[in-house]
């Protein structure tokens, strides 16, 4: 057996991880059979093109189309629990010690689940995985850009019921270019009134101005992606000064054409300017990636050294929506393990 390389052995965190973008093809086959849903093929390898983008993906819109396929199978409590468990199981294979799994509850109600039941079953699966693997978790509830204000308000109110019981934050996702963040001020004002932290997808398919609105208008304390932040120096400075972490997802960001190529990817630039950058997978199944692969891409394309990768990992620890009382212990564990590998001091 080949000895695992250093990138595999590094303890990691994943703060930007979509439930419905993390479904294994063999799980889709099993769920389809259980639920009586016909598939175009029952061979797992032949099923992958229905779930995964190729290098020819042209935009975020094209990328998001893959979710129409997977969410059909995630409409029961048993399916949500299973997939939540398997998200952690897959992350553990890459030495991931903490995951924040995000999902949009309203997308999983087409067979009669209540919004509260969607939270219940996702958290149940994650708790079972924590028991089996020891991996800490948080749940981030997603409001969808193409949903009504009333529908998104339901998400915020249900998330509040599970705050402190698994839910750690709320988010806004979907077609950023068509639905800019200023449309959702009322929704996220509700989240602040209820004391729920906010992260917002911004600066991916839209410009830096969306990052500014996400922070100043919606109260985001983290930004999902933020790739296009460098288009405005003043907004970049604001994000730096306020110490707003960026949840960057390198391989996904290339696939959605948030940037044109690895040469244009700004992660090294952002780090050099003092921004808080974290590295995440976004959608392992849709992107064909894993958290080790994300770090390998940075090492291969930008020459990131092991100590620099350790810094990115610890940025993720500090940025986690985790109570400080829990983070003290987690921080200590991660620092000790990285130090034992000779990459952190």
HUJO-V921900 format. One record per run of one state. SS is the DSSP state (alpha for helix, beta for strand, coil for the rest). FROM is the first residue (numbers start at 1). TO is the last residue. If there is no record, write none. Layout:
BEGIN
SS&FROM&TO / SS&FROM&TO
END
This chain:
BEGIN
coil&1&5 / alpha&6&9 / coil&10&11 / beta&12&18 / alpha&19&21 / coil&22&24 / alpha&25&35 / coil&36&43 / alpha&44&51 / coil&52&59 / alpha&60&64 / coil&65&65 / alpha&66&73 / coil&74&76 / alpha&77&92 / coil&93&95 / beta&96&103 / coil&104&104 / alpha&105&108 / coil&109&114 / alpha&115&133 / coil&134&135 / beta&136&144 / coil&145&148 / alpha&149&162 / beta&163&163 / coil&164&166 / beta&167&173 / coil&174&180 / alpha&181&193 / coil&194&197 / beta&198&202 / coil&203&207 / alpha&208&216 / coil&217&221 / beta&222&225 / coil&226&226 / alpha&227&231 / coil&232&232 / alpha&233&241 / coil&242&244 / beta&245&248 / coil&249&249 / alpha&250&255 / coil&256&261 / alpha&262&264 / coil&265&266 / alpha&267&272 / coil&273&276 / beta&277&279 / coil&280&281 / beta&282&282 / coil&283&283 / alpha&284&287 / coil&288&290 / alpha&291&302 / coil&303&305 / alpha&306&319 / coil&320&323 / alpha&324&340 / coil&341&345
END
